[in-house]
Amino acid sequence: IKKSNMAIELNPAGLRKPVAEQYPSRDILEVAYELDIPITFGSDAHAVKQIGFKYKELVSLAKEIGYTKCASFDNRERTLVSF
């Protein structure tokens, strides 16, 4: 991911399932942070009511790890946005 200059999507889909954990796991997010890999937020929504599910919790987790910005994309161009 780092070599490809990509970002990781943090999403709550696993919180709606028996795994009861966001994707990717906290351990992976901590490694990504140490490697300076940006994150982006998603809902992995398959229904309107799932949009934004657990968003505040994901932001809190990202902040606990040390993230203060997330990646936003426009025409495949990445910008980092404070959250």
Stockholm file with secondary structure:
# STOCKHOLM 1.0

chainA/1-83         IKKSNMAIELNPAGLRKPVAEQYPSRDILEVAYELDIPITFGSDAHAVKQIGFKYKELVSLAKEIGYTKCASFDNRERTLVSF
#=GR chainA/1-83 SS CTTTTCCEEEBCGGGGSTTCSCBSCHHHHHHHHHTTCCEEECCCCSSGGGTTTTHHHHHHHHHHHTCCEEEEEETTEEEEEEC
#=GC SS_cons        CTTTTCCEEEBCGGGGSTTCSCBSCHHHHHHHHHTTCCEEECCCCSSGGGTTTTHHHHHHHHHHHTCCEEEEEETTEEEEEEC
//
